Amino acid sequence: MKRGFINISIIVLIATLITGTLGAGGCRTGEPGTLEPVEIREYQGEDLSSINDFLRDNSIKGPQLIDIESYALKISGLVAEPTELSYQEVTENYPSYRKVVTLNCVEGWSVKLLWEGVLVSDLISQAGPSPETKIVIFHAQDGYTTSLPLDYIMNNSILMAYKMNGVTLPPERGFPFELVAESKWGYKWIKWVTEIELSDDTDYRGFWESRGYSNSADLDEGFFEEDFFDGGLFGE
């Protein structure tokens, strides 16, 4: 009788330990563990590159570590309402879109990735662009800049991405935002975007463009200005 009581007690103790660590349906309760994000490698029948394929660090000051709590995306220049948006305001208050786009680097490599983000045109429209606006200048955390025509931005569903292959951009890939400048060479794909400035200065040249790279950066053309080698930019 005593032995039977002890056996029942042991069974009750074991059951208590199990139910204390497992919830309904045998699921463990308590703090969840952290798993590595899993990137998408195929989308709508298209094979995708890995986010680690050939994406070398060509930044001017190395990967930028941005404090997302104090981060603000500025929309400035020729706008009716200069705007500052937190990361959450951009990602939660604007429609998000996905698009497979290939990034082509002037070094000769390319990657095809699934980008997810918001339309730059939505951000600009919300701020009220001036009719005088001709170009859009993008500023990065490290001081890098580049520009694109306003018409290109508004007519081509250009994304400012916060995810690639379903994974939030890592710091070395441009977190919080990278411009997906499709059909343009990679130096237009500015990372760590902190400001979108609207301007009428059609002569503006960004970091690499002021050093001889093509300002249009069209993939079907060379990536140097026509007068790069004939002394027009750097003298005889």
GIPEJO-V433877 format. One record per run of one state. SS is the DSSP state (hx for helix, st for strand, lp for the rest). FROM is the first residue (numbers start at 1). TO is the last residue. Records with the same first field share a line. If there is no record, write none. Layout:
SS=FROM-TO / FROM-TO
This chain:
lp=1-1 / 23-23 / 27-27 / 29-41 / 44-45 / 48-72 / 78-78 / 80-82 / 86-86 / 94-96 / 105-109 / 128-128 / 130-134 / 141-144 / 156-158 / 165-166 / 169-170 / 174-177 / 181-183 / 189-190 / 192-192 / 200-208 / 212-212 / 214-217 / 219-223 / 225-236
hx=2-21 / 24-26 / 87-93 / 120-127 / 150-155 / 171-173 / 186-188 / 209-211
st=22-22 / 28-28 / 42-43 / 46-47 / 73-77 / 79-79 / 83-85 / 97-104 / 110-119 / 129-129 / 135-140 / 145-149 / 159-164 / 167-168 / 178-180 / 184-185 / 191-191 / 193-199 / 213-213 / 218-218 / 224-224
